[in-house]
Amino acid sequence: MKIETQCLHEGYTPKNGEPRVVPIVQSTTYVYDSSREIAEVFDDPTKSLIYSRFENPTTDAVEKKIAALEGGAAAMCTSSGQAATLCSILNICQAGDSFIASTSIYGGTINLFSITMKRLGIECIYVDPDATDDEIQAAFKDNTKLVFGETIANPALTVFDIERFANIAHKNGVPLIVDNTFATPYLCRPIEWGADIVIHSTSKYMDGHAVQVGGVIVDSGKFDWTGGKFPCMTEPDESYHGTIYTEKYSFAPYIVKARMQLMRDFGCYPAANSSFLLNLGLETLPVRMKQYCENALTVAKFLESNDKVESVAYPGLESDKYHKLAEKYLPLGTAGVISFVIKGGRDTAAKFMDSLKLASNEVHVADIRTCILHPASATHRQLSDEQLVAAGINGGMIRLSVGLENVEDIIDDLKQGFAAI
């Protein structure tokens, strides 16, 4: 099936007389006829359902759909995008390990990697996404366990060279994890370019309507964990009946381990109702992404021609630094988020934003409604000046998430905002 069809039909196929739409299974637990059967499921949770901290039928359908959309072997939903990021790292890193990440990633992720991970004894080594292969190679240590990047960075909008970083990661025997939130599998499927694990904040374009917070981790099922760097995958897990994940669950050992260890212990699983709402968003994802891209490119060209704008970052523009990479990885478009720097700095940016009437000034992005944010004051407020520069952010930068309103109305709103300054 093509992706438009997958968004409607993957993950759930009703049998004779069953509901056409994925039902909400609002239950925490599942009944068995004997204690023996429950014991068997505890021995192998992939056989059936135990408890909704591990798995729920509504969420299971969504996980199967997202895995299919990304071309992966299996997926695990989480209660937020941050939870997905955290679990994706902790699943293969422990105290004393390190990992490499692009400097051009979401501010909340930088804080997670730089502060919280450090407190857990895990070192994040940052590299410029535009660094040479040799410079990236120099960042590896003997204890480095993975490489991390974002397809389209939030909010710098740099395009991650997935294939290049995948090749470097694999040369060093470690997987590449890619946050594909802004691109979605409609615009880019990182696994096709060599990524091993893909994560999303499903709160963004996948949901699209700002009604649920969630995340997901997708296991490609392609990475070879038996190279000696990952005993957590290849040696008996004393916390789960001595299971060796690469032997018992060779189809997707990474995601099974994440569910049996991390989800069991952290319990960061989404509610069934949240998964139901996410599925509704996924069903219209292709239709929405086409319009986001069309509207955003029109708005980006308008901003590029405005004399009150210092610079515009949108990979869909031919003038953008990352346009060539966008043509390679994102041929259908570069989503609906634009970052631009307004002349006059932080105070002028605030006055411009406060003058808008259609665009919502809010801490969100990738919604059906146009929204706007000042990253230096909000999502990236916790970063130092040096970290802001590394993430491609300055005081005059504004993140504009172009919605699905008529594009002329969006531009008219921006025009009266510019008139106010």
C-alpha positions in Angstrom: 0.0 0.0 0.0 1.0 3.6 -0.6 1.3 5.8 2.4 -2.1 7.5 1.9 -3.7 4.1 2.1 -1.5 2.9 4.9 -2.6 5.9 7.1 -6.2 4.6 6.8 -5.8 0.9 6.8 -2.6 -0.2 8.6 -2.6 -1.5 12.2 -6.3 -2.5 12.4 -8.4 -4.8 10.2 -11.9 -5.4 11.5 -13.3 -8.9 11.4 -16.8 -9.8 10.5 -19.3 -7.8 12.6 -16.5 -5.8 14.3 -16.3 -1.9 14.5 -14.9 -0.2 11.3 -13.1 2.4 13.4 -10.3 1.4 15.9 -12.2 1.1 19.2 -11.2 2.7 22.5 -10.4 -0.2 24.9 -10.7 1.6 28.2 -9.3 -1.1 30.5 -6.2 -1.4 32.5 -6.2 -5.2 32.7 -7.0 -8.4 30.8 -8.6 -11.6 32.1 -7.3 -15.2 31.7 -8.8 -18.6 32.4 -5.9 -19.8 34.4 -2.8 -18.7 36.4 -0.7 -20.8 34.0 -1.8 -18.7 31.0 -0.9 -15.5 32.9 2.5 -17.0 33.7 3.1 -17.8 30.1 2.3 -14.2 29.1 4.7 -12.9 31.7 7.3 -15.1 30.3 6.7 -13.7 26.8 4.6 -10.5 26.7 4.6 -10.6 22.9 2.1 -13.4 23.1 -0.8 -11.5 24.5 -1.7 -8.5 26.8 -0.8 -8.3 30.5 -1.5 -4.8 31.7 -2.0 -1.5 30.0 1.2 -0.1 31.4 2.8 -2.4 28.8 0.3 -2.6 26.0 -3.3 -1.7 25.1 -5.3 -2.9 22.1 -6.0 0.7 20.9 -2.4 1.8 21.3 -1.2 -1.5 19.7 -3.1 -0.7 16.5 -1.5 2.8 16.4 1.9 1.3 17.0 1.5 -1.1 14.2 0.3 1.7 11.9 3.3 3.9 12.7 5.8 1.1 12.3 4.3 0.4 8.8 4.4 4.1 7.9 8.1 4.3 8.8 9.0 0.9 7.3 10.0 -0.5 10.7 9.6 -3.8 12.3 7.8 -2.7 15.5 7.0 0.4 17.5 6.3 1.5 21.1 4.2 4.5 21.9 5.0 6.7 24.9 3.3 9.4 27.0 5.3 12.2 25.3 8.0 12.9 22.7 10.4 13.6 25.6 9.7 10.1 27.0 10.4 8.6 23.6 13.7 10.4 23.4 14.7 9.4 26.9 13.8 5.7 26.4 15.5 5.6 23.0 18.8 6.5 24.7 18.4 4.6 28.0 17.5 1.4 26.2 21.2 1.0 25.2 23.1 3.5 27.3 24.0 3.3 31.0 26.2 5.1 33.5 29.7 5.4 32.0 28.6 5.4 28.4 28.6 8.2 25.9 26.6 9.1 22.7 27.0 11.7 19.9 24.3 14.2 19.0 23.9 17.0 16.5 24.0 20.4 18.0 21.0 21.4 15.9 18.2 19.7 17.9 15.2 20.8 20.0 16.0 22.8 23.1 14.2 20.4 25.4 16.3 17.5 24.0 19.5 19.5 24.6 18.5 20.0 28.2 17.7 16.3 28.6 21.1 15.3 27.0 23.2 18.0 28.7 21.8 18.0 32.2 19.6 15.0 33.0 21.7 12.5 31.1 24.9 13.9 32.7 23.4 13.4 36.2 22.7 9.7 35.2 26.4 9.3 34.3 25.8 9.4 30.5 27.9 11.8 28.4 26.5 13.6 25.3 29.1 14.6 22.8 27.8 17.3 20.5 28.9 17.7 16.9 28.0 20.3 14.3 25.7 18.7 11.7 27.8 20.4 9.0 31.1 19.0 10.4 33.3 16.9 8.2 33.4 13.2 8.4 36.8 13.3 10.1 35.5 15.8 12.7 32.5 13.6 13.5 34.8 10.5 13.7 37.0 12.3 16.2 34.0 12.6 18.6 33.7 8.8 19.0 35.0 7.1 22.1 35.3 3.5 23.1 32.1 3.9 25.2 30.1 5.6 22.5 26.8 3.7 21.9 24.8 5.7 19.4 24.4 8.8 17.2 21.4 11.1 17.4 19.9 13.8 15.1 16.7 15.4 13.8 15.5 15.2 10.2 14.4 18.8 10.3 15.8 20.5 13.4 13.4 22.5 15.7 13.7 25.5 15.4 16.9 26.0 13.3 15.4 24.0 10.4 18.7 22.4 9.5 18.3 19.3 7.4 20.2 16.3 8.9 22.3 14.3 6.4 20.9 11.0 7.5 22.8 8.7 5.0 26.2 10.3 5.9 25.7 10.1 9.6 24.3 6.5 9.3 27.4 5.4 7.4 29.7 6.9 10.1 27.7 5.4 12.9 27.7 2.0 11.3 31.4 2.2 10.7 31.8 2.5 14.4 29.4 -0.3 15.2 26.6 1.9 16.7 23.1 2.7 15.6 21.7 6.0 14.3 18.6 7.4 16.1 16.6 10.0 14.1 13.9 12.3 15.4 11.5 12.5 12.5 8.9 14.7 14.1 8.8 17.6 11.7 9.2 15.5 8.5 6.8 12.7 9.5 7.0 9.5 7.4 5.0 11.2 4.7 7.9 13.5 3.8 10.8 11.3 4.9 11.4 7.8 6.0 14.9 7.8 7.7 15.1 4.0 7.8 15.3 4.0 4.0 18.5 6.2 4.4 20.1 4.0 7.0 18.6 5.1 10.3 18.2 2.3 12.8 15.7 3.8 15.2 13.2 6.5 14.5 11.4 8.6 17.1 8.5 11.2 17.0 6.8 13.6 19.2 3.3 12.5 18.1 1.9 15.7 19.7 3.0 17.5 16.5 2.0 16.8 12.9 1.0 13.1 13.5 -1.7 14.4 15.9 -2.0 17.7 14.1 -4.9 19.0 16.2 -3.2 19.8 19.6 -5.4 17.4 21.5 -2.9 14.9 22.9 0.7 14.7 24.0 2.5 11.6 23.0 5.6 10.0 21.5 6.7 6.9 19.7 9.9 4.8 19.1 10.2 2.7 15.9 12.7 -0.1 15.6 13.9 -0.8 12.1 14.8 -4.4 13.0 17.8 -4.0 10.8 20.7 -3.2 13.2 23.0 -6.0 14.1 23.3 -5.8 17.9 25.7 -8.7 18.2 29.0 -6.9 17.4 30.1 -6.8 21.1 29.1 -3.3 22.1 25.7 -4.2 23.4 25.7 -6.9 26.0 22.3 -5.6 27.2 21.0 -7.1 24.0 23.1 -10.2 23.7 23.5 -11.4 27.3 20.8 -12.7 29.7 18.6 -10.1 31.2 18.5 -10.9 34.9 15.4 -8.7 35.3 13.4 -10.7 32.9 13.9 -14.4 33.2 17.3 -14.4 31.7 15.9 -13.4 28.3 18.5 -12.8 25.5 16.7 -10.3 23.3 18.7 -10.9 20.1 18.0 -14.6 20.3 14.3 -14.7 21.4 13.1 -11.5 19.6 15.4 -11.3 16.6 12.7 -9.5 14.6 12.9 -6.3 16.8 15.0 -6.9 19.9 15.5 -3.2 20.6 11.8 -2.4 20.9 11.0 -5.6 22.9 13.7 -4.7 25.4 12.4 -1.1 25.6 8.9 -2.5 26.5 9.9 -5.3 28.8 12.4 -3.2 30.7 11.8 0.6 30.4 8.1 0.6 30.0 7.7 -1.9 32.8 9.8 0.3 35.1 8.9 3.8 34.0 5.3 3.3 33.0 5.3 6.2 30.5 2.5 4.6 28.4 -0.2 6.7 26.7 -3.9 6.4 27.6 -6.1 4.5 25.2 -8.1 7.7 24.5 -5.0 9.5 23.5 -4.0 6.8 21.1 -7.5 6.9 19.6 -7.1 10.7 19.0 -3.7 10.1 17.5 -5.1 7.6 15.1 -7.6 10.1 13.9 -4.8 12.5 13.1 -2.8 9.9 11.3 -5.7 9.1 9.0 -5.5 12.6 7.5 -1.7 13.0 7.7 -0.9 12.9 3.9 -3.7 15.4 3.1 -2.6 17.8 5.8 1.2 17.6 5.1 0.6 18.5 1.4 -1.2 21.7 2.4 1.3 22.6 5.2 4.1 22.4 2.7 2.2 24.5 0.1 1.2 27.2 2.6 4.6 27.4 4.3 6.5 27.8 1.0 4.2 30.7 0.0 4.7 32.3 3.4 8.4 31.7 3.4 8.7 33.5 0.0 6.7 36.4 1.4 9.0 36.7 4.4 12.1 36.4 2.2 11.0 39.5 0.3 10.1 41.6 3.4 12.6 44.3 4.2 11.9 44.0 7.9 13.2 40.4 7.9 16.9 39.8 8.3 16.9 36.2 7.3 14.5 33.2 6.7 15.3 29.5 7.4 13.1 27.2 5.4 14.7 24.4 3.5 12.0 24.5 0.8 13.5 27.9 -0.4 16.0 27.6 -3.2 18.2 30.1 -1.3 18.3 28.1 1.9 21.6 26.5 2.9 19.9 23.1 3.3 17.9 23.1 0.1 20.1 20.5 -1.6 19.7 18.1 1.3 16.0 18.8 1.3 15.8 17.9 -2.3 17.4 14.6 -1.5 15.6 13.6 1.7 12.4 15.7 1.5 11.3 15.8 -2.2 7.7 16.3 -1.4 8.2 19.3 0.8 9.8 20.5 4.1 6.7 20.7 6.4 5.1 23.9 7.7 7.5 25.4 10.2 9.5 28.5 9.3 12.2 30.3 11.4 12.9 33.9 10.6 15.0 36.6 12.2 13.3 40.0 12.4 15.4 43.1 12.3 15.5 44.9 15.7 16.2 41.9 18.0 14.2 40.4 20.9 12.0 43.5 21.7 11.0 44.0 18.1 10.2 40.3 17.8 8.0 40.4 20.8 6.1 43.5 19.6 5.6 41.9 16.2 4.2 38.7 17.7 2.0 40.4 20.2 0.4 42.4 17.3 -0.8 39.3 15.4 -4.5 38.4 15.5 -4.8 35.2 13.6 -1.6 33.4 14.7 -1.7 32.1 18.2 1.2 33.0 20.5 1.7 29.6 22.1 4.2 26.9 23.1 3.3 24.5 20.4 4.1 23.7 16.8 2.8 21.7 13.8 -0.8 22.4 14.5 -3.7 22.8 12.0 -3.9 26.4 13.2 -1.1 28.9 12.6 1.0 29.5 15.8 4.1 31.5 16.6 6.8 31.3 19.3 9.9 33.1 20.4 12.4 30.2 21.0 15.0 32.2 23.0 12.3 33.2 25.5 10.3 29.9 25.6 11.4 26.4 24.3 15.1 27.3 24.5 15.0 29.6 27.5 17.1 27.2 29.5 20.0 27.3 27.1 23.1 29.4 27.6 24.1 32.0 25.0 26.7 29.6 23.6 24.1 26.8 23.3 21.6 29.1 21.6 24.2 30.0 19.0 25.1 26.3 18.5 21.4 25.6 18.0 21.1 28.3 15.4 19.0 30.7 17.5 19.4 34.4 18.3 17.2 36.9 20.1 15.4 38.1 16.9 14.4 34.6 15.8 10.7 33.7 15.5 9.4 30.2 14.9 6.3 30.3 12.7 4.2 27.2 12.4 2.0 27.7 9.3 -1.4 26.2 9.7 -4.2 25.2 7.3 -6.0 28.5 7.1 -6.2 30.2 3.7 -2.7 31.3 3.0 -3.8 34.8 2.1 -5.3 35.2 5.6 -2.0 34.1 7.1 0.0 36.6 5.1 -2.5 39.4 5.8 -2.0 38.7 9.5 1.8 38.9 9.1 1.5 42.1 7.2 -0.4 43.9 10.0 2.1 42.5 12.4 4.9 44.1 10.4 3.0 47.3 10.1 2.9 47.5 14.0 6.7 47.7 14.1 
